[in-house]
C-alpha cells in the first residue's frame, strides 16, 4: 500500500494519483466497484441512476447535469439500459493582442441490467432539468420450465 500512497504524493495535486489508486482497488475488488458512484473502470464519469417500479412499468431516472438532450444516446434491450453522453464545449475570448481558447470534453456512461424483462420497443424517454426519465413497460415474465433428468 505504501507504493500506492507514494503515487498520490508524486502527483502535483494528488487527485490524479488518487483516482489511479481507487481505480486499481476497484478493479482488484469487483464487488466493491459495483457501488462506486463516480467513475467506471475505464475512467468515464458514471451517470447516477434510480430505478422505480410500478404495476406496469419500470422507470429509470438518470442524472445528467449540464447535458443537452442532443448529446445523449440511449439504447434499450429487453434486459439492459445503456446511456452514453459525449459532450464538447468550446470558449473563445478574443481581444486585441490576446486570444484565449478553451475546450472541454466530458463523457457519462452507464449500463444498467434491468431486474425485469421490458418491452424495449415501447419505451419512452423525456429529459428535463438534467434528469433523463425512461419509462419502460414490463414484458410478461417467462415461467421457468422444469426439465426431467433421465
C-alpha positions in Angstrom: 0.0 0.0 0.0 2.9 2.3 0.7 3.8 2.3 -3.1 0.2 3.3 -3.9 0.4 6.2 -1.4 3.7 7.3 -3.0 1.9 7.5 -6.3 -0.5 10.1 -4.8 2.3 12.1 -3.3 4.2 12.3 -6.7 1.1 13.9 -8.4 1.2 17.7 -8.2 -2.4 18.0 -6.9 -2.8 14.5 -5.5 -6.0 13.8 -7.4 -4.7 12.0 -10.5 -2.8 9.5 -8.3 -5.8 9.1 -6.0 -8.1 8.2 -8.9 -5.5 5.7 -10.2 -5.3 4.1 -6.8 -9.1 3.9 -6.4 -9.5 2.5 -10.0 -6.8 -0.1 -9.2 -8.6 -1.1 -6.0 -12.0 -1.3 -7.6 -10.6 -3.5 -10.4 -9.0 -5.8 -7.9 -12.2 -5.9 -5.8 -15.1 -6.0 -8.3 -17.7 -6.5 -5.6 -16.8 -3.0 -4.3 -16.7 -1.3 -7.7 -20.3 -2.0 -8.4 -21.3 0.5 -5.8 -18.6 3.1 -6.8 -20.7 6.1 -7.7 -18.4 8.4 -9.6 -16.3 6.6 -12.3 -16.4 3.4 -14.3 -13.2 1.3 -14.6 -12.4 3.0 -17.9 -12.4 6.4 -16.3 -15.7 7.7 -17.7 -18.0 9.5 -15.3 -20.7 7.2 -14.1 -24.2 8.6 -14.5 -26.3 8.0 -11.4 -29.4 6.0 -11.8 -32.5 5.4 -9.7 -35.0 2.6 -10.7 -38.6 2.7 -9.7 -41.2 0.0 -10.3 -44.9 0.5 -10.8 -47.5 -2.2 -11.6 -47.0 -1.8 -15.3 -43.6 -0.1 -15.8 -40.0 0.1 -14.8 -38.9 3.7 -14.6 -35.3 4.9 -14.7 -34.1 8.3 -13.6 -30.6 9.1 -14.9 -28.8 12.2 -13.6 -27.1 14.1 -16.5 -26.3 17.6 -15.1 -25.5 20.3 -17.7 -26.1 18.0 -20.7 -28.1 18.8 -23.8 -30.5 16.1 -24.9 -28.9 16.1 -28.3 -25.7 14.8 -26.7 -27.5 11.7 -25.1 -27.5 8.3 -26.8 -29.9 5.8 -25.3 -30.0 2.1 -26.1 -32.5 -0.3 -24.6 -32.8 -4.1 -24.9 -35.3 -6.3 -23.1 -32.9 -6.5 -20.1 -30.5 -3.6 -20.3 -30.5 0.2 -20.4 -27.4 2.0 -21.7 -26.9 5.7 -21.6 -23.9 7.4 -23.3 -23.2 11.1 -23.3 -20.4 12.7 -25.2 -20.2 16.5 -24.8 -17.8 19.0 -26.2 -17.8 22.7 -25.5 -15.5 25.5 -26.7 -14.9 29.0 -25.4 -13.1 31.7 -27.3 -12.1 35.1 -25.9 -10.7 37.4 -28.5 -9.3 40.9 -27.6 -6.6 42.9 -29.2 -3.2 41.2 -28.7 -4.9 38.4 -26.8 -6.5 35.2 -27.8 -7.8 32.6 -25.4 -9.4 29.3 -26.4 -10.6 26.6 -24.1 -12.1 23.3 -24.8 -13.7 20.8 -22.5 -14.9 17.3 -23.2 -16.9 15.1 -20.9 -18.4 11.7 -21.1 -21.0 10.0 -19.0 -21.7 6.3 -19.3 -24.0 3.8 -17.6 -25.1 0.3 -18.4 -27.8 -1.0 -16.1 -29.0 -4.6 -16.0 -32.7 -4.4 -15.5 -34.4 -6.6 -12.9 -37.3 -7.5 -15.2 -37.7 -8.0 -18.9 -39.2 -5.0 -20.6 -40.8 -4.1 -23.9 -37.9 -2.1 -25.4 -39.9 -1.0 -28.5 -42.5 0.7 -26.3 -40.0 2.6 -24.0 -40.3 6.4 -23.9 -37.8 8.9 -22.7 -38.1 12.5 -21.6 -35.4 14.9 -20.4 -35.9 17.9 -18.1 -33.7 19.8 -15.6 -30.7 17.5 -16.1 -32.7 14.3 -15.4 -33.5 11.7 -18.1 -36.6 9.8 -17.3 -37.1 6.5 -19.2 -40.4 4.7 -18.8 -40.2 1.0 -19.9 -43.3 -1.2 -19.9 -42.8 -4.5 -18.3 -42.9 -7.6 -20.5 -44.6 -10.8 -19.5 -42.1 -12.7 -17.4 -41.2 -16.2 -18.7 -42.0 -19.1 -16.4 -39.2 -21.5 -15.7 -39.6 -24.8 -17.5 -38.9 -27.9 -15.4 -36.7 -30.3 -17.1 -36.9 -34.0 -16.2 -33.5 -35.6 -15.7 -33.2 -39.1 -17.3 
